[in-house]
Amino acid sequence: MLKKLVLIVGAAALAGVAANAQTKLSPKWEELTASDFRDAVAQSKGVCILPFGILEKHGPHLPLGTDLLNVRYASLHAVEQEFAVVFPEYYFGQIFEAKHEPGTVAYSRDLQLKLLQETTDEMARNGCKKILIVNGHGGNEYLIPFFAQSLLEKPHDYVVYAIIGERSRSGGPTKKSTGIDYHAGENETSNTMVSHPELVHIDRAKQESGADQARVKLPEEVYTGIWWYARFPDHYSGDGSAATKELGQWNLGGWVHSVVEALRAIKADDTSLKLQNEFYERSKHPLDTKQSSSAER
């Protein structure tokens, strides 16, 4: 009798594990069924991530999709700690400076903005009222803030948040290389050695130089669009041969942590949308806004 009871309890436990495994939702938008998608959006409290990469040359040793691969790695590991729905591969950003290199896909300026607008609109229509854009590509560091600011042009029933900055952090393992490390160098190569080691050809990293060629002499505060090509025409900045898995683990650990912290803060944020709506309404009557401010003073 005792043996039979043990078997029954064991079977029930296994059934419970199986049921939990079946009900665990994938965070990947493209892997969910329609009904599971509804449940995933509810579980995420309407918070969805748009990992934003690009297709461009990354030195002689890294894949064209390095930025996309790494930003999705960070995002997908973050949602293991704080659940959110993750949008499929998105690489429709700003990369005109690499059009001279094979494999680059550079969409027109108007299409970049229009596609990003329609993507976030569609995400919101599907219940993603809080959208976190996680940037994986330096060339998007002007595009994304401009897009987010442009949402104030007219009312939207959702809020766009963004993590724009660097994909490395201070501290951790001592770096071997010295000098500028902007693109496909020690940091980025280290990251990819963790996210997709099978795609890193470290033996090719010395085939080209990532040195700054400094071909245009201008004051630091003067900007020109050709600056990147003037300094790094081979689309390589730094020394990828110095990369280590340990540095990549440190960098990506920090990136994942920043996404987790952002997700938690965004879920708790009940102010941004209210302020957006207030702003939209007041912007219809700017003279009333001025009088109100004067009266308050």
Steps between C-alpha positions, in 0.01 A plus 500: 500500500782739593683421178184572301454832681859600426448421133181705490666798669801472269278487194308804619824692556625413153167605352530832683852555364380415150204737535727782618737435210208518258364823648837678518482768234777576255603867510554495122213664314546275197487176700168565676161378383228764476344400833840470670591843367201646681612331821861613452401865460290473815786336689740772385252772609508638147879543500671389178860529382614604154869397471644726231801381300643548151672314215853631439861395481666432836868487422637193320398258776144558623163432332302771322221465753719543808296790639172318446631173645643664811204724577261207472725293724489770768126551463409133508715436806347802673144373455600178673515716814221747421251373245416703192407420141795539260435616144662305211828597333503871416788648302347797316717777642757759398812361331576727204864524609554132411341494154843448345543165680356166383190374677380837627126562474432874523136604480402853401460763771125531448446124505698460823271741683180382335573134566593567862181702547279234347676226695441667836144587395434136420664382820274736695192389307582149619510604864860620540428834662851529642769438238868482594738546207835344589763635263781277381655728236694823549362650178151502652599720794356810330215330314328343801487810725373706206230241435397491866485881510297511178223299666400826669382622159157343549320283758597137552353256749839352580842605626837429340800461730855438381837375619740674267849487647816298498512122492795485740555611860792604715668255734528128443790328326790721396495579131804401298464755220562871529354790311160537335270199505182603317410219262591129474784558744577332829167576667266405218699194403502386863123541515449293187732230634232451767181557300600311183851352534450284192486814282821663623810455280758628744783383275395763242494796741855611404433490126399867509589796718246664728718806555358852481613654170392854601478625141289809577634769732216687670434636848346243733169689521455505120296212360491369143328189369816363340683486834481123537628426150774757549623318810414134439450438125533121539214499752720368777603685815719340764669161523271199497788258545526607866148380581428255781191311608544634853469860381196408293331341800566815703369732228191297420425447868485877542286540189253236616483665842422840348215351295358320804509820704335692217222242466423516871493879501282511190248256647475722807467821295142628505596863438648526148179425309300736721750777434497427128121534494519819705761639262296411190194674643685813610681524166162561334464822700846655541360842596303343784813323613687829511225671703484206739875510560488876559217466750690228686799733539 
